[in-house]
């Protein structure tokens, strides 16, 4: 397994786990609780970061395929 595949698989796994956590946060949605809102917002940013990692892995795959 090369580095690009490792990044892609790791990001996919992290995205799966983040999605489960996000679902738990939604079910515990108490808009009046600032800690829940803050945690939900942080999860949203985390999911965005993970998606960015997957996109970067895809770009690396394409670039390495063009070079090979």
N, C-alpha and C positions, 0 to 999 in steps of 0.2 A: 504494500500500500504506500503510495507516495504522499507527500505533504498535503497536496491539494485535496486528495481523497480523505485524508485524516481530518482536515479542517472542515470539509463538507459534512462528513459523518458526525463529527463532534457538534457542529452547529445544528444539524438536524435533530440530534438527540436532545440538545439543550432547548431547542424550540419546542419539542414535544413536552418536555418537563415544564417549561415556562407556560405553555398553553394550559396544562393541567392546573398549575398554580393560579393562573389568571381566571380559570373557571371557578375555582374555590373562592377567589376574591369577589367575583361577581355574585356568587350565592351569599356571601357575607356582606354584601353591599349595604352599608349604613352610611348614607351620604352625610349625615351629621357628624360622623366620627372622622376627625382629620387624619388620624393615623391610618385608617383604612384607605382613605382617599390618597394619601401620600404613597402608601404601599402599591395601590393600584396604578398610580402614575409612574412609579418606578418600574413596575412590571411592564408597562407599555413601552418605556424607554429600553428596557432589556430586550424585549421582543424585537424592537427596531434594530438594536445592535446585532442581534443574532442573524436577522435577515440580511444585514449589511455584510456579515461574515460569509454567509452563503453566497451572496452575490459576488463577493471578492473571489471566493473559491471558483465560482463558475467562470469568471473572467480569466483567472489563472489557467483553468483547464483549456479554455478557448485559445489563449495565447500560446500555451505550451503545445497545443495541437497544431497551430499555424507554423510554429518554429520547427516542429519535428518533421 
